[in-house]
């Protein structure tokens, strides 16, 4: 069991005892041959670990960059192997515990996401790619392990072949990746096009069925963009998407031909918002926007302390104080009845919201709003999805209270994932600690509200005075990773991986010196 707070680890797999230092960089294959044998063979190694000679040439630096890129690819290949191993192990444990077949596999993608510092959606995708590579696409896996492919291009091949049955998928894998030399210099788009051509030749009907199923995936999403902007994205069937874009284009051309001084893109964006909301004045769209800012940032006169403290827009993140004031002022000037102010009180010495509680099992509306404002996005580490569920940290039927200290905001996927066997969570002093079935622990702290904190106000704070709990939504690297001596672990890494992943190292001849 690995303890992310202490850095200790122990585990048994099939009678093989794995130590933490074996797994710290256990996903790195052919490290010495790729990095030392290729790059450092051309440079003088100094007494400082991990540095090149005092006068490395440009060719030396390029060799190191290329070697490290192959190293990254080999690492992801090993992660795929280990992810597939974890899936088999966890499913066997769930099966032995009597879990119904339809529920087996729950929460495994979430464990991979936490281990890799990714969102739960990304973790589920990584698990699916790992299972496909290790069971159905050995040539693609080998190309990844040797650095011929990177993780994204391997993922593209898995995606483009997902509609095929196992036999056809293996044929595509052999034809496309059997000769690794044919993959050199091929970009992701070209590789996807090759895969689609082969898939169409092998089973055209499968691609037609896939296209029909894809219609069910249509959706609209939003994500933050720089400078207080957002990306509003619609995934549509091609005919509808092209038709919608053509309609916006025609509206923009008509407006500009009539003398509109806005650019074509501006007219298209304004037309889109106007047609969706039914209002031509974009600034007056009557929707609730959660803007959290300090009283000083909103009301204090120019030059006052705290006037420029950034605000926070729910679902977006920090925004400049002048922009937030302009938003409030513009709305007050047009529709003052639509501006509501709600006072939020924080604990002395911090910007954490004070507590609320309820006697009911379900959180009432006011308490749900409180938790949503406090947490801002899903509390699962590395998951930035919007909050859809406000649920108990410790389940109500196990004695968990319905108060702000025992409630957390979660996205739908994370809330369902924590109900899988072996998952548990505790809440102490505003920190939620989640424990996975393998015993790993991950801590999450709600982000501070706008306003100066004690930590930011004290410029003389030292590392020894900082709290030992991990930073919000970040997992502190274990001691053995932060203090790792790379040179001393090379042989141990390769010895472990030699039995896990077949790796072929391509020796590169040194560039002749001039």
TABEL-V93634 format. One record per backbone hydrogen bond with DSSP energy under -0.5 kcal/mol. CO is the residue of the C=O (numbers start at 1). NH is the residue of the N-H. If there is no record, write none. Layout:
# TABEL-V93634
co=CO nh=NH
co=CO nh=NH
This chain:
# TABEL-V93634
co=2 nh=4
co=3 nh=7
co=8 nh=3
co=11 nh=18
co=13 nh=16
co=15 nh=17
co=16 nh=13
co=16 nh=18
co=19 nh=22
co=19 nh=23
co=20 nh=24
co=23 nh=26
co=25 nh=28
co=27 nh=29
co=27 nh=78
co=30 nh=34
co=31 nh=35
co=31 nh=36
co=32 nh=36
co=32 nh=37
co=35 nh=39
co=35 nh=40
co=36 nh=41
co=39 nh=42
co=40 nh=43
co=43 nh=45
co=47 nh=49
co=48 nh=51
co=51 nh=46
co=53 nh=56
co=57 nh=61
co=58 nh=62
co=59 nh=63
co=60 nh=64
co=61 nh=65
co=62 nh=66
co=63 nh=67
co=64 nh=68
co=65 nh=69
co=66 nh=70
co=67 nh=71
co=68 nh=72
co=69 nh=73
co=70 nh=74
co=71 nh=75
co=72 nh=76
co=73 nh=77
co=74 nh=78
co=75 nh=79
co=76 nh=80
co=77 nh=81
co=78 nh=82
co=79 nh=83
co=80 nh=84
co=81 nh=85
co=82 nh=86
co=83 nh=87
co=84 nh=88
co=85 nh=89
co=86 nh=90
co=87 nh=91
co=88 nh=92
co=89 nh=93
co=90 nh=94
co=91 nh=95
co=92 nh=96
co=93 nh=97
co=94 nh=99
co=95 nh=98
co=100 nh=103
co=100 nh=104
co=101 nh=104
co=103 nh=106
co=105 nh=108
co=105 nh=109
co=107 nh=111
co=108 nh=112
co=109 nh=113
co=110 nh=114
co=111 nh=115
co=112 nh=116
co=113 nh=117
co=113 nh=118
co=114 nh=117
co=119 nh=123
co=120 nh=124
co=121 nh=125
co=122 nh=126
co=123 nh=127
co=124 nh=128
co=125 nh=129
co=126 nh=130
co=127 nh=131
co=128 nh=132
co=129 nh=133
co=130 nh=134
co=131 nh=135
co=132 nh=136
co=132 nh=137
co=137 nh=141
co=138 nh=142
co=139 nh=143
co=140 nh=144
co=141 nh=145
co=142 nh=146
co=143 nh=148
co=143 nh=149
co=144 nh=147
co=150 nh=154
co=151 nh=155
co=152 nh=156
co=153 nh=157
co=154 nh=158
co=155 nh=159
co=156 nh=160
co=157 nh=161
co=159 nh=162
co=161 nh=164
co=165 nh=169
co=166 nh=170
co=167 nh=171
co=168 nh=172
co=169 nh=173
co=170 nh=174
co=171 nh=175
co=172 nh=176
co=173 nh=177
co=174 nh=178
co=178 nh=180
co=179 nh=182
co=180 nh=183
co=181 nh=184
co=183 nh=186
co=185 nh=187
co=187 nh=191
co=188 nh=192
co=189 nh=193
co=190 nh=194
co=191 nh=195
co=192 nh=196
co=193 nh=197
co=194 nh=198
co=195 nh=199
co=196 nh=200
co=197 nh=201
co=198 nh=202
co=199 nh=203
co=203 nh=207
co=204 nh=208
co=205 nh=209
co=206 nh=210
co=207 nh=211
co=208 nh=212
co=209 nh=213
co=210 nh=214
co=211 nh=215
co=212 nh=215
co=213 nh=216
co=214 nh=217
co=215 nh=218
co=219 nh=235
co=221 nh=233
co=223 nh=231
co=225 nh=229
co=229 nh=225
co=230 nh=232
co=231 nh=223
co=231 nh=233
co=233 nh=221
co=234 nh=236
co=235 nh=219
co=237 nh=241
co=238 nh=242
co=239 nh=243
co=240 nh=244
co=241 nh=245
co=242 nh=246
co=243 nh=247
co=244 nh=248
co=245 nh=249
co=246 nh=250
co=247 nh=251
co=248 nh=252
co=249 nh=253
co=250 nh=254
co=251 nh=255
co=252 nh=256
co=253 nh=257
co=254 nh=258
co=255 nh=260
co=256 nh=259
co=263 nh=267
co=264 nh=268
co=265 nh=269
co=266 nh=270
co=267 nh=271
co=268 nh=272
co=269 nh=273
co=270 nh=274
co=271 nh=275
co=272 nh=276
co=273 nh=277
co=274 nh=278
co=280 nh=282
co=281 nh=284
co=282 nh=285
co=285 nh=287
co=289 nh=291
co=290 nh=292
co=290 nh=314
co=291 nh=293
co=292 nh=312
co=294 nh=298
co=295 nh=299
co=295 nh=300
co=296 nh=300
co=301 nh=304
co=304 nh=307
co=306 nh=309
co=311 nh=319
co=312 nh=292
co=312 nh=314
co=313 nh=316
co=313 nh=317
co=317 nh=313
co=319 nh=311
co=320 nh=324
co=321 nh=325
co=322 nh=326
co=323 nh=327
co=324 nh=328
co=325 nh=329
co=326 nh=330
co=327 nh=331
co=328 nh=332
co=329 nh=333
co=330 nh=334
co=331 nh=335
co=332 nh=336
co=335 nh=338
co=336 nh=339
co=338 nh=340
co=345 nh=354
co=347 nh=350
co=349 nh=454
co=351 nh=449
co=352 nh=347
co=356 nh=404
co=358 nh=402
co=364 nh=368
co=365 nh=369
co=366 nh=370
co=367 nh=371
co=368 nh=372
co=369 nh=373
co=370 nh=374
co=371 nh=375
co=372 nh=376
co=375 nh=377
co=380 nh=383
co=382 nh=384
co=385 nh=378
co=389 nh=391
co=389 nh=410
co=391 nh=408
co=393 nh=395
co=395 nh=398
co=395 nh=400
co=396 nh=399
co=401 nh=403
co=402 nh=358
co=403 nh=406
co=404 nh=407
co=406 nh=393
co=408 nh=391
co=409 nh=379
co=410 nh=388
co=410 nh=389
co=411 nh=415
co=412 nh=416
co=413 nh=417
co=414 nh=418
co=416 nh=419
co=417 nh=420
co=420 nh=423
co=424 nh=435
co=426 nh=433
co=428 nh=431
co=430 nh=432
co=430 nh=446
co=431 nh=428
co=431 nh=433
co=432 nh=434
co=432 nh=444
co=433 nh=426
co=434 nh=442
co=435 nh=424
co=436 nh=439
co=438 nh=2
co=440 nh=436
co=442 nh=434
co=444 nh=432
co=453 nh=457
co=454 nh=458
co=457 nh=459
co=458 nh=461
co=462 nh=465
co=462 nh=466
co=463 nh=466
co=471 nh=474
co=474 nh=476
co=478 nh=481
co=478 nh=482
co=479 nh=483
co=481 nh=484
co=484 nh=486
co=485 nh=489
co=486 nh=489
co=486 nh=490
co=487 nh=490
co=489 nh=493
co=490 nh=494
co=491 nh=495
co=492 nh=496
co=493 nh=497
co=494 nh=498
co=495 nh=499
co=496 nh=499
co=497 nh=500
co=497 nh=501
co=501 nh=503
co=503 nh=505
co=504 nh=506
co=505 nh=507
